[in-house]
Amino acid sequence: MFDAATEAKRIELEDTIWLNRGCFLFKEIIRDCLKKDYVESKMRSLRADSLYNKGAVEYYRKYGTVGEF
């Protein structure tokens, strides 16, 4: 589900925890936080691409050019 960097970060954080009753809840919290960060990062990336493309279309319409790059 996660990319390699996020998965490595999850494993590193989980490996620092001693196995006791609290660690299982803590592992769930770590997974939830990493999942949230991953989804937010992906959404920021998609929004940035979308805004860039929208801006390029407006620029091309304004100056009468078509995909010069």
CORGIZI-V202498 format. One record per residue. RES is the residue in one letter. OMEGA is omega in whole degrees, 0 to 359 (* if undefined). NEAR is the number of other ideal C-beta (glycine too) atoms within 8 Angstrom. D_CENTER is the distance of its C-alpha to the mean C-alpha in Angstrom with 2 decimals. Layout:
# CORGIZI-V202498
RES;OMEGA;NEAR;D_CENTER
RES;OMEGA;NEAR;D_CENTER
This chain:
# CORGIZI-V202498
M;180;2;11.68
F;173;9;9.21
D;187;6;9.14
A;182;6;12.05
A;180;6;10.83
T;179;11;9.23
E;178;9;12.41
A;178;8;14.59
K;178;9;13.45
R;181;12;14.27
I;179;8;17.55
E;180;8;18.47
L;180;9;18.15
E;181;9;20.06
D;180;6;22.69
T;185;5;23.62
I;173;9;24.75
W;178;4;28.34
L;173;4;29.06
N;184;5;30.59
R;183;5;30.30
G;186;6;27.65
C;181;10;25.29
F;176;7;24.50
L;180;8;23.38
F;178;9;21.45
K;177;10;19.63
E;179;8;18.64
I;178;8;17.42
I;180;11;15.31
R;180;9;13.81
D;179;8;13.21
C;179;8;11.62
L;178;12;9.24
K;178;10;8.49
K;179;8;8.12
D;180;9;5.84
Y;181;11;3.50
V;179;8;4.67
E;178;8;4.92
S;179;8;2.41
K;180;8;3.44
M;177;8;6.44
R;180;8;7.08
S;180;8;7.27
L;178;8;9.44
R;180;8;11.38
A;178;8;12.15
D;181;8;13.44
S;179;8;15.35
L;178;8;16.88
Y;181;8;17.89
N;178;8;19.54
K;178;8;21.23
G;179;8;22.53
A;179;8;23.85
V;179;8;25.69
E;179;8;27.25
Y;181;9;28.32
Y;177;11;29.91
R;183;7;31.70
K;185;6;32.97
Y;174;6;34.39
G;178;5;35.39
T;180;7;33.53
V;173;4;31.74
G;182;5;28.89
E;185;4;30.60
F;*;2;27.74
